[in-house]
Amino acid sequence: MLRIIMPIVVFSPWDGIWAWITPLPDTVQEQADDAIGHGLDGIIVYVDEAGEPPAFYTAGWKNRENQIPADPQSLFKIASIEKLYVAVATTKLVNEQRLSLDDTLADHFPELVGRIENAETITLRLMLQHRSGIPNFTDYPGYWENPPNSSEAALELALDLPANFEPDEDYGYSNTNCFLLAELIEKVVGYSHFQYIKEEILIPLELSNTYASLDDVDVDDVMSGYWVGLEADLKNDPHGSMIATAEDVGIFLRALNDGSLLNNNEQAIYSSIYEYEHSGVIPGYHSIARYHSDIDTVVVQFVNTAGGTPIVPLFDTDGGTKVMVSNVVYNRIVRILRG
């Protein structure tokens, strides 16, 4: 990806290194508190250990300008964790035989033949597995600095480009795959893909704090987002993302992993096409949602700081050293939970 690079070296990865080598504390709360000392503005951790009531841990700020402490019930931009929900929705349509994993992109989007290379041979299975070779529209130069103003404009950034590789010849993470699958769900059901997610996932699980986008919530309920080197709060940034609390994401992830969300046939379909955990990064936000089978525990972590690299890129898609710190903190929390 081409990136806008600022020419002065002002940040280093030492926060991530120190977060890794410091002695492991005794409690999750102590680790959350330590995370703030390594340059994170705010953190929310949700822990669901089997047989125990869910636990919440917070440190730092929900909004640093107004000095509002981190709140475990804050809404958060969950970014690519949304892909788990889209994969479940697609699985249900396949199980109902309203879609087939062997359907091709051309079968459902004939208008994209000639605009997406190999549209006639790219199947839904390959799109779900990120083995389609379709270019990732968020890799378009300047995407994060000047995001498209519509979904149609976002898709245009991935059209008329050479494939990254031949279908099923490699793996290449592409947000375009998920975008097209969401569009396909809407074609099949006749209404928004999020409404279908709501009907098939959120309502059955009684999840009332998961939303399609920032437009559907009171913005004051959303945790602020920060990028190292920028003073601005990125909470109102126009990049699209589902919004949810850590608890809602954790309940969904538990149900996805314990078999209570999908029937046996759906579980077999899902297992053949997608993973059971995810992380997400967009400007100002990093989220992790994983189930750890060895301790039968779901851990969801939200951090509202990203950026910070040896040479500072503006909205580098890997999230910079603060995302590295977030990953280190998460892994240390899991070590604490393992005892």
Residue, then its C-alpha position, 0 to 999 in steps of 0.5 A: m500500500l502507498r502511504i503518506i509519510m511524514p519525514i521526521v522520526v518522532f516515535s519509537p516502538w519502545d512502548g510495545i517492547w516495555a509492555w512486553i518485558t515488564p513483570l506480569p501483574d497479578t490481576v487483569q485490572e492491574q494489567a489494564d492500569d499498566a496499559i495506560g502507562h504505555g501510551l494508551d488513552g483508554i481500555i475496556v476488557y470483558v472477560d467471560e470465564a465459564g461458570e463465572p459471571p462476566a467481569f469488566y475492567t477499564a482504565g484511562w479515558k472514554n474521552r480525554e478532553n472532557q476527562i470522562p473515565a473509560d466506561p465498560q458499557s461504552l459503545f465502540k467501533i468494532a471494525s473488522i470484527e463485523k466480518l464474523y457477523v457477515a460470515v454467520a449471516t452468509t452461513k444461514l443463507v447457505n443452509e437455507q439453500r438461498l445461496s450456495l458456496d459454489d455460486t460465483l461473483a458473476d452469478h450474482f453481480p453480472e455487472l462486475v464481469g470485466r470490472i473484477e478480474n476472474a468474476e466468473t470463477i471467484t466463488l462465495r467460498l473463496m470470498l469468505q476465505h479471502r482467497s479471491g484475489i480481489p483487490n482491497f479497496t482500503d489499500y487505495p492510496g489516501y483511502w483513510e485520509n479521504p474516505p469515499n462518501s458512499s459505498e458505491a464510491a468505495l467499491e469503485l476503488a477496487l474495480d478495473l484493477p488486476a487481480n492480486f492473484e488467481p482465485d484459490e492460489d493464495y490468501g489476501y485479506s480484502n475488505t472488498n470481499c466482505f463488502l460484496l458479501a454484505e451487498l449479496i445478503e441484501k440482494v437475497v433477503g431484499y433489505s439491509h444486511f444489518q437487519y438480517i444480522k439483527e433478525e438472525i443473530l442479535i434478537p435471538l441472543e438478546l443483544s440490544n447494544t449492537y448497531a449498524s453504524l454511528d448514525d444509529v446511536d447517540v454519539d456521546d455513548v461512543m468511546s472517543g478514538y485517538w491517533v498518535g500525533l493528532e489532537a482530534d477525537l476521531k469518534n465522528d470520523p466517517h469510516g464505516s463500522m458496526i458499533a457495539t459494547a464489549e459485552d455484546v461482542g463477548i456474548f456473540l462470540r461465546a454463542l458462536n463458539d459453543g454451538s448455541l448460535l448455529n445448528n449442527n449443519e450451519q456449524a459445519i458450513y461455518s467451520s469450512i469457511y471462516e474463523y471463530e475470532h477476529s480483531g479490528v483496526i480503524p483510525g483511533y480504534h483497536s478491538i480484539a475478540r477471541y475465545h480461548s478453549d483451553i480455559d473456556t474463556v472469552v476475552v474482548q478488549f477495546v483500546n481507543t488509541a492507534g498509530g505511533t511508528p518509527i516513521v509516522p504514517l498517517f493512518d497506517t493500516d497496521g495501526g502502528t506501535k499502539v496496536m502492538v501495545s494493545n496486542v501485548v496487553y491482550n496476550r498478557i491478560v490471557r496469561i493472567l487468566r491462565g494463572 
